[in-house]
Amino acid sequence: MTTEQIKDGKTLAIVSYFTFIGLIIAIIMNLEKKNPFVNFHARQMLGLILMLIFSNICEKYVHTWIGSGFWAITFIFWIIGLVYAIQGEAKTLPVLGETFQKWFKNLQ
């Protein structure tokens, strides 16, 4: 990724971290430009949404404390991803970030 691509995609990368709606907006607005910085952060956020769904399922069907723990981890990862987008960095999230990039590699 070039500095110009990061500069051009920074706003949409940040928008992608604001709920599922923000993610959809970022993906749609990036369809023509295909900015790799936006796609990188959109893949990270899509993985965070899956983590959130998993934490909700655990909270409902397994145990409240386990689900809350997963939710807290997801929230911390969300903050880390948002900070990376604000700083203009394409760093993966701890532990699962590389996996999210592989799972959603078709999001381009």
Backbone bond lengths (Angstrom), bond angles and torsions (degrees), N, CA, C in turn:
res aa  C-N    CA-C-N  psi(-1)  N-CA   C-N-CA  omega(-1)  CA-C   N-CA-C  phi
1 M - - - 1.444 - - 1.523 109.58 -
2 T 1.304 114.74 135.68 1.464 119.33 178.85 1.526 109.85 -90.82
3 T 1.310 114.74 164.27 1.459 120.66 178.21 1.523 110.78 -62.38
4 E 1.321 116.06 -35.14 1.473 120.67 179.22 1.527 111.04 -66.38
5 Q 1.329 117.47 -41.20 1.463 120.82 178.14 1.523 111.03 -64.14
6 I 1.323 116.35 -40.57 1.466 119.98 178.41 1.517 110.08 -64.50
7 K 1.331 116.59 -44.64 1.469 121.06 -179.71 1.523 110.54 -61.95
8 D 1.332 117.34 -44.07 1.464 121.30 -179.04 1.525 112.96 -68.37
9 G 1.324 117.49 -33.64 1.459 120.64 -174.77 1.513 115.49 -97.82
10 K 1.324 117.24 -1.87 1.466 120.48 -173.96 1.524 113.01 -58.29
11 T 1.313 117.24 -45.05 1.468 120.50 -177.68 1.528 111.07 -62.52
12 L 1.322 117.12 -46.93 1.467 119.69 179.84 1.522 111.68 -67.72
13 A 1.327 117.18 -32.23 1.465 119.96 176.73 1.525 110.01 -63.71
14 I 1.319 116.42 -40.96 1.465 120.73 178.10 1.521 110.19 -67.08
15 V 1.328 116.83 -43.20 1.470 121.32 -180.00 1.527 110.46 -60.22
16 S 1.315 117.22 -34.87 1.471 119.92 -177.82 1.525 112.72 -61.76
17 Y 1.318 117.78 -20.89 1.464 120.86 -179.85 1.524 113.75 -86.87
18 F 1.312 117.74 -1.22 1.461 119.75 -179.81 1.518 111.09 -100.81
19 T 1.290 115.36 88.08 1.463 127.01 178.36 1.528 112.18 61.95
20 F 1.296 114.75 178.27 1.459 121.73 178.82 1.521 110.83 -64.26
21 I 1.320 116.83 -35.52 1.474 121.56 179.01 1.530 109.95 -62.57
22 G 1.317 117.13 -44.33 1.464 120.84 178.10 1.508 111.79 -61.65
23 L 1.321 115.99 -38.87 1.457 120.34 177.62 1.524 110.94 -62.56
24 I 1.317 116.82 -46.51 1.474 120.94 179.07 1.528 110.67 -62.02
25 I 1.330 117.26 -42.99 1.466 121.27 178.26 1.525 110.27 -59.97
26 A 1.330 117.01 -46.25 1.464 120.63 -178.94 1.524 111.21 -62.78
27 I 1.327 116.45 -42.17 1.468 119.49 -179.84 1.526 110.84 -65.11
28 I 1.323 117.33 -45.47 1.469 120.85 -178.55 1.523 111.09 -65.06
29 M 1.335 116.68 -43.64 1.468 119.48 -178.70 1.530 111.89 -70.04
30 N 1.322 117.56 -17.68 1.457 121.18 -179.13 1.528 112.64 -97.99
31 L 1.330 117.56 2.74 1.466 120.21 -177.34 1.525 112.75 -59.80
32 E 1.317 117.36 -40.90 1.462 120.32 -177.82 1.530 112.13 -78.85
33 K 1.334 116.54 -46.31 1.466 120.37 -175.47 1.527 112.77 -73.80
34 K 1.328 116.12 -33.54 1.464 122.08 -176.81 1.533 111.48 52.03
35 N 1.321 115.49 49.70 1.454 121.38 179.54 1.532 109.17 -71.16
36 P 1.337 118.18 122.78 1.468 120.22 -177.06 1.531 113.35 -65.46
37 F 1.332 118.54 -27.86 1.464 121.24 178.68 1.521 110.29 -67.54
38 V 1.318 117.28 -42.09 1.465 121.35 177.72 1.519 109.68 -65.83
39 N 1.321 117.37 -44.62 1.463 121.04 179.64 1.524 111.39 -61.37
40 F 1.325 116.87 -40.16 1.458 121.05 178.92 1.525 110.30 -58.29
41 H 1.323 117.09 -50.98 1.462 120.42 -177.39 1.532 112.11 -72.68
42 A 1.322 117.64 -28.87 1.467 119.98 175.63 1.529 109.91 -65.85
43 R 1.336 117.25 -39.53 1.473 120.17 176.82 1.525 110.95 -64.57
44 Q 1.323 117.04 -39.22 1.459 120.22 178.55 1.534 110.24 -63.81
45 M 1.328 116.83 -43.96 1.466 120.51 -178.92 1.519 111.43 -68.18
46 L 1.311 117.29 -36.23 1.462 119.70 177.05 1.532 110.29 -61.82
47 G 1.312 116.63 -39.73 1.456 120.43 175.27 1.519 111.92 -64.28
48 L 1.334 117.08 -38.03 1.470 120.60 177.73 1.521 111.41 -65.23
49 I 1.313 116.49 -36.07 1.465 119.77 177.34 1.525 110.00 -64.79
50 L 1.328 117.23 -40.20 1.470 120.03 175.75 1.527 111.02 -63.65
51 M 1.326 116.79 -38.95 1.469 119.77 176.61 1.526 110.93 -62.51
52 L 1.328 116.63 -38.73 1.461 120.93 179.46 1.531 110.56 -65.83
53 I 1.309 116.96 -43.01 1.463 120.68 177.63 1.531 109.82 -61.73
54 F 1.330 116.63 -43.55 1.462 120.97 177.79 1.528 111.31 -60.52
55 S 1.332 117.38 -42.78 1.473 119.91 179.93 1.522 111.01 -65.16
56 N 1.327 117.22 -37.22 1.464 120.11 177.94 1.530 111.81 -66.56
57 I 1.318 116.50 -39.51 1.465 120.29 177.68 1.521 110.08 -65.14
58 C 1.325 116.38 -43.97 1.478 120.10 177.99 1.519 110.90 -61.79
59 E 1.305 116.24 -40.75 1.467 119.65 -178.88 1.522 111.15 -64.28
60 K 1.318 115.72 -38.71 1.456 119.34 -176.50 1.532 112.87 -79.39
61 Y 1.332 117.21 -41.72 1.456 119.72 -170.37 1.526 115.11 -107.48
62 V 1.312 118.94 -19.93 1.463 120.08 -177.24 1.513 109.70 -103.14
63 H 1.323 116.44 -73.53 1.460 120.66 179.62 1.523 108.56 -162.18
64 T 1.303 116.14 141.02 1.458 121.97 -176.73 1.523 111.77 -58.53
65 W 1.320 117.42 -43.01 1.463 120.49 -177.08 1.526 111.62 -67.92
66 I 1.304 117.39 -38.00 1.467 120.53 178.83 1.517 109.89 -65.68
67 G 1.321 117.04 -46.43 1.461 121.27 177.91 1.517 111.71 -61.19
68 S 1.323 116.80 -41.15 1.466 120.47 178.45 1.525 111.02 -65.27
69 G 1.325 116.33 -36.64 1.468 120.00 176.72 1.514 111.95 -63.61
70 F 1.343 115.84 -45.06 1.462 119.49 176.70 1.525 111.22 -64.22
71 W 1.314 117.04 -36.61 1.461 120.65 178.11 1.529 109.95 -63.77
72 A 1.314 117.64 -43.03 1.468 121.48 179.74 1.527 110.96 -63.08
73 I 1.329 116.74 -41.52 1.469 120.41 177.15 1.519 110.39 -63.01
74 T 1.326 116.93 -42.82 1.459 121.27 178.17 1.517 110.72 -61.16
75 F 1.320 117.20 -42.74 1.464 121.60 179.42 1.529 111.06 -62.52
76 I 1.311 117.17 -42.79 1.468 120.82 178.74 1.531 110.24 -64.29
77 F 1.329 116.99 -43.12 1.463 120.45 177.07 1.526 111.07 -62.93
78 W 1.334 116.84 -37.36 1.464 120.90 178.16 1.531 110.06 -61.68
79 I 1.315 117.52 -44.70 1.469 121.25 178.60 1.526 110.28 -62.02
80 I 1.341 116.44 -43.62 1.461 120.29 179.18 1.527 110.62 -60.58
81 G 1.332 117.65 -46.56 1.464 121.33 178.94 1.515 112.41 -62.20
82 L 1.321 116.70 -42.08 1.463 120.52 178.75 1.525 110.73 -63.77
83 V 1.309 117.26 -42.10 1.475 120.59 178.47 1.525 110.32 -63.38
84 Y 1.331 117.68 -42.18 1.462 120.37 176.86 1.526 111.09 -60.12
85 A 1.318 117.87 -41.66 1.469 120.98 179.21 1.524 110.32 -65.59
86 I 1.316 117.81 -42.55 1.463 121.45 179.54 1.527 110.75 -63.63
87 Q 1.329 116.68 -38.73 1.459 121.14 -179.69 1.525 112.77 -78.94
88 G 1.325 117.18 -7.63 1.460 120.69 179.96 1.527 112.98 76.47
89 E 1.315 116.28 31.59 1.464 121.13 -179.33 1.526 110.51 -109.10
90 A 1.311 115.48 142.55 1.462 120.92 177.51 1.520 108.83 -106.45
91 K 1.334 115.94 60.74 1.456 121.51 177.29 1.522 108.94 -97.50
92 T 1.320 115.23 142.50 1.456 118.93 178.27 1.527 109.96 -78.24
93 L 1.308 115.14 157.05 1.450 121.30 176.85 1.533 109.19 -68.32
94 P 1.323 117.55 152.53 1.467 119.17 178.40 1.529 111.60 -59.85
95 V 1.272 116.75 146.15 1.460 127.48 173.54 1.538 112.94 68.02
96 L 1.321 119.05 -60.79 1.467 122.05 -171.53 1.527 115.20 -103.56
97 G 1.312 118.76 -5.85 1.460 121.21 -174.89 1.514 114.38 -58.45
98 E 1.337 116.93 -44.84 1.470 120.48 178.15 1.532 110.65 -62.93
99 T 1.316 115.84 -38.08 1.463 120.60 179.10 1.519 110.20 -64.08
100 F 1.329 117.45 -42.51 1.466 120.60 178.16 1.523 110.66 -61.30
101 Q 1.328 116.94 -40.08 1.460 120.11 179.25 1.530 111.01 -63.35
102 K 1.324 116.86 -37.97 1.467 120.71 179.17 1.526 111.76 -72.03
103 W 1.338 115.88 -44.92 1.462 119.71 -178.24 1.527 112.17 -61.16
104 F 1.314 116.68 -39.62 1.462 120.61 -173.17 1.524 111.93 -109.80
105 K 1.338 116.92 31.33 1.457 121.17 -177.73 1.536 112.56 -62.25
106 N 1.320 117.62 -22.17 1.464 120.42 179.46 1.526 113.47 -75.98
107 L 1.329 116.27 -9.75 1.462 120.60 176.61 1.515 107.71 -79.70
108 Q 1.337 115.76 97.12 1.456 120.77 -176.80 1.495 111.21 -132.78
